């Protein structure tokens, strides 16, 4: 089986079923330690710190490119030296493989 970062997101046609807590937990081992499943189980979230604005924006721009290529876009909160990333599959009202694929690709950018 391919690692998450080597996969591509499949187009959502409204048929995605959100992962159970056990399914989500089974994929957490393929992500860097900073990722957390939100309390409601509907999203992956990571807070990333950078030494300066330049590096923060470099990461944000690279992540924007990856997200656009995968057609799966995160919610981002950006400041001088941080970026908070949140992935969720809105059509499924929860987590799907797409979220884990994009989180793994975000890890690879770091």
C-alpha positions in Angstrom: 0.0 0.0 0.0 1.3 3.5 -0.9 2.1 5.9 1.9 -0.4 8.7 2.3 1.9 11.3 0.9 2.3 9.3 -2.3 -1.5 9.1 -3.0 -3.8 11.5 -4.7 -7.2 12.7 -3.5 -10.1 11.3 -5.4 -12.8 13.6 -6.5 -15.7 13.8 -4.1 -19.1 13.0 -5.6 -21.1 13.3 -2.3 -20.6 9.7 -1.5 -17.8 10.1 1.1 -18.6 8.6 4.4 -16.7 10.1 7.4 -14.1 7.9 9.2 -14.9 6.4 12.5 -12.6 7.4 15.4 -10.8 4.0 15.0 -10.3 4.5 11.3 -8.9 8.0 11.9 -6.6 6.8 14.7 -5.2 4.0 12.5 -3.9 6.6 10.0 -2.4 9.0 12.6 0.8 7.0 12.7 1.5 8.1 9.1 1.5 11.8 10.1 4.0 13.9 12.0 3.3 14.1 15.7 1.9 17.6 15.6 -1.5 16.6 14.1 -4.5 16.1 16.3 -8.1 15.0 15.6 -10.4 17.7 16.9 -12.7 16.9 19.9 -15.7 16.5 17.6 -13.7 14.1 15.4 -14.5 16.1 12.3 -11.1 17.6 11.4 -7.4 17.3 11.6 -5.5 20.2 13.1 -1.9 21.2 13.4 -0.2 24.3 14.8 3.1 25.0 13.0 5.7 27.5 14.2 8.3 29.2 12.0 11.3 31.4 12.7 10.0 34.3 10.7 7.3 35.6 8.3 9.3 34.7 5.2 9.4 31.0 6.1 5.7 31.1 7.2 4.6 32.4 3.9 6.9 30.0 2.0 5.1 27.1 3.7 1.7 28.7 3.1 2.3 29.2 -0.6 3.7 25.7 -1.0 0.7 24.2 0.8 -1.7 26.3 -1.3 -0.1 24.8 -4.5 -0.4 21.2 -3.1 -4.0 21.8 -1.9 -5.0 23.2 -5.3 -3.4 20.3 -7.1 -5.3 17.8 -4.9 -8.5 19.9 -5.0 -8.8 19.6 -1.3 -8.3 22.9 0.6 -7.5 23.5 4.2 -8.7 26.2 6.5 -5.6 28.3 7.4 -4.9 30.7 10.2 -1.7 32.6 9.5 0.4 35.1 11.6 4.0 36.4 11.6 5.6 33.1 12.7 2.8 30.5 12.7 0.3 28.7 10.5 -2.6 26.7 11.9 -3.8 24.1 9.4 -7.2 22.4 9.6 -8.3 19.7 7.1 -11.9 18.4 7.0 -14.0 16.9 4.2 -17.0 19.2 4.4 -19.1 17.1 2.0 -18.7 14.2 4.4 -19.1 16.3 7.5 -16.0 14.7 8.9 -12.6 13.1 8.2 -11.9 11.1 5.1 -8.8 9.7 3.4 -8.4 13.1 1.6 -7.7 14.9 4.9 -4.9 12.4 5.8 -3.4 12.5 2.3 -3.2 16.3 2.4 -1.9 16.4 6.0 0.9 14.0 5.0 1.7 16.2 2.0 1.8 19.2 4.3 4.3 17.3 6.5 6.5 16.6 3.5 6.7 20.3 2.8 8.3 20.9 6.3 
